[in-house]
Amino acid sequence: MRLSTLLFAAVVAVAAPTLTQANDSPETPQLFPRMRWSHMENHRLWHAAALQALRTHGRALVETVPGDITEWCPYYEAAGQVGREAFWVGFMSALAKHESTYKPWAVGGGGRWYGLLQILPATARGYGCRAGSGEALKDGGDNLSCAIRIMAVTVPRDGVISGRDSKWRGVAADWGPMRVASKRRDIAGWVSAQPYCAAPPEPERKRRKREHREER
């Protein structure tokens, strides 16, 4: 079943009180933090689908603090649920640049990989994803939901976002761009510069201000 406008409205209703309002332009308000795919027509639907997945079958991903997280999001550990969710959606949006150039209809590898994050249908079925065919994986929301289902296994299992010993670990176990140093730097550079990663969460900022006043 494809993500509907009704589902989008429901997720927005939950997220609206806590997510930062940002702007694509002065004339176009955007409820969610800016992502790397924010110029794409259906990016709000993708964001809503990813949030729903992170709050259901992807909760283990949000609850995990990967051992290499400071390379990707310096304030992740101190962030609350909303900040961590924003990181994972932002991370996937940056990964999508290298996988599909943000095109949900993309098919790569001679017809093997599909959608925003170029998932192999057999892999999707192996992890129990709802989207188990190539055509189903062309739905942006279902593709991201499946990716989160996969990452919610591999990242907690391996304890890292990207690493290698005898084999690739974390997200790099399934996504090729994570095995290329220049692409990892690009993804990490973009996501670590976003407000949800580049500044302390609000309670932490208040604590630091209080300590600064007490020192004076």
C-alpha positions in Angstrom: 0.0 0.0 0.0 1.4 3.4 -1.0 1.8 6.3 1.5 -1.3 8.4 1.3 -1.9 12.1 1.9 -3.9 11.0 4.9 -0.9 9.3 6.4 1.2 12.4 5.7 -1.3 14.6 7.6 -1.3 12.2 10.5 2.4 12.2 10.9 2.6 16.0 10.5 0.1 16.3 13.3 2.3 14.4 15.6 5.5 16.0 14.5 4.4 19.6 14.2 4.8 20.7 17.9 8.4 19.6 18.0 10.0 19.8 14.6 11.7 23.0 13.6 10.0 25.1 10.9 12.3 25.9 8.0 12.0 27.5 4.6 12.7 26.4 1.1 12.4 30.0 0.2 10.8 33.1 1.9 7.6 32.3 0.1 7.4 28.6 0.7 7.3 27.5 4.4 8.3 24.0 5.2 7.3 22.2 8.4 10.2 19.8 8.5 14.0 20.5 8.9 15.6 21.0 5.5 16.8 17.8 3.9 19.1 17.3 0.9 16.1 16.2 -1.2 14.0 19.2 -0.2 13.9 20.4 -3.8 12.1 17.3 -4.9 8.3 17.4 -5.4 7.3 14.6 -2.9 10.0 15.2 -0.2 7.4 15.9 2.5 5.8 12.6 1.9 9.2 10.9 2.1 9.9 12.7 5.3 6.6 11.6 6.8 7.1 8.0 5.8 10.5 8.0 7.3 9.3 9.4 10.6 6.5 6.8 10.8 9.1 4.1 10.2 11.5 5.4 12.8 8.7 5.5 15.3 7.6 1.9 14.7 9.9 -0.8 13.3 12.9 1.6 13.2 12.9 2.5 16.9 16.1 0.5 17.5 17.9 2.8 15.1 16.9 5.9 17.1 17.7 4.3 20.4 21.2 3.2 19.3 24.3 5.5 19.7 26.7 4.2 17.0 30.4 4.1 18.0 31.3 6.4 15.1 28.4 8.9 15.6 30.6 11.9 16.3 31.9 11.7 12.7 28.4 12.1 11.4 26.4 14.0 14.0 28.4 15.5 16.9 25.4 16.2 19.1 23.4 13.0 18.4 24.0 11.4 21.7 22.6 14.4 23.6 19.7 14.9 21.2 16.2 13.8 22.1 14.0 11.7 19.9 13.2 14.5 17.4 16.8 15.4 16.9 17.9 11.8 16.3 15.0 11.2 13.9 16.0 14.3 12.0 19.6 13.0 11.7 18.5 9.7 10.3 16.2 11.3 7.7 18.9 13.8 6.8 21.4 11.0 6.5 19.2 9.0 4.1 18.5 12.2 2.1 22.3 12.6 1.7 22.8 9.0 0.9 20.1 9.2 -1.8 22.2 11.8 -3.6 24.7 9.1 -4.4 22.3 6.2 -4.8 19.6 7.6 -7.1 20.2 11.4 -7.3 16.9 11.6 -5.4 14.9 9.9 -8.1 12.4 7.4 -6.7 11.9 5.8 -10.1 15.6 5.1 -10.6 16.7 1.5 -11.5 20.3 0.6 -11.4 22.7 -2.4 -11.7 21.0 -3.6 -14.9 17.6 -3.8 -13.3 18.8 -5.1 -9.9 18.4 -2.1 -7.6 15.3 0.1 -7.2 14.2 3.5 -5.8 15.6 6.3 -3.7 18.1 4.1 -1.9 18.5 1.5 -4.6 17.3 -1.6 -2.7 17.5 -5.1 -4.2 14.0 -6.7 -4.0 15.4 -9.9 -2.6 17.1 -8.0 0.2 13.8 -6.2 0.9 11.9 -9.5 1.1 14.6 -11.0 3.3 14.1 -8.2 5.8 10.4 -8.5 5.7 9.8 -5.1 4.0 6.3 -4.4 2.8 7.7 -3.3 -0.6 9.1 -6.6 -1.9 9.2 -6.0 -5.7 11.0 -3.6 -7.9 7.9 -1.6 -8.7 6.9 -1.3 -5.0 10.4 -0.1 -4.2 9.9 2.8 -6.6 7.5 4.3 -4.1 9.7 6.8 -2.2 8.0 6.3 1.2 8.0 2.6 1.0 11.6 2.5 -0.1 12.7 4.6 2.9 10.6 2.5 5.2 12.4 -0.6 4.0 15.8 1.1 4.3 15.1 1.9 7.9 14.0 -1.7 8.5 17.4 -2.8 7.2 19.4 -0.2 9.0 17.6 -0.9 12.3 19.1 -4.4 12.2 22.6 -3.7 10.9 23.5 -0.5 12.8 22.6 -1.9 16.3 24.2 -5.2 15.4 27.5 -3.7 14.3 27.6 -0.7 16.5 28.7 1.7 13.7 27.2 3.6 10.8 30.2 2.6 8.6 33.1 0.4 9.4 35.1 -2.6 8.1 37.0 -5.5 9.6 36.7 -8.7 7.7 33.7 -7.2 5.9 31.7 -4.0 5.7 29.6 -3.1 8.8 26.6 -0.9 9.6 25.0 0.9 6.7 28.0 0.1 4.6 27.1 -3.6 4.7 24.3 -2.8 2.2 24.9 0.5 0.6 27.9 0.9 -1.8 28.4 4.7 -1.5 29.3 4.1 2.2 32.3 2.1 1.1 33.8 5.0 -0.9 35.8 7.5 1.2 34.9 10.6 -0.9 31.2 9.8 -0.7 31.3 9.1 3.0 33.0 12.5 3.5 30.3 14.2 1.4 27.4 12.6 3.3 29.0 13.2 6.7 30.0 16.8 5.7 26.4 17.7 4.7 24.6 16.1 7.6 27.0 17.2 10.3 26.5 20.8 9.2 22.7 20.7 9.7 21.2 22.4 12.8 20.2 19.1 14.4 23.8 18.0 14.3 25.8 21.2 14.4 24.5 22.7 17.6 23.6 21.3 21.1 20.0 20.4 21.7 17.9 23.1 23.3 18.1 21.7 26.9 21.9 21.5 26.6 22.2 25.1 25.3 20.2 26.2 28.3 22.4 24.3 30.7 25.5 25.8 29.2 24.1 29.3 29.5 23.2 28.7 33.2 26.7 27.4 33.9 28.2 30.4 32.2 26.1 32.8 34.3 27.1 31.0 37.5 30.8 31.2 36.6 30.4 35.0 36.2 
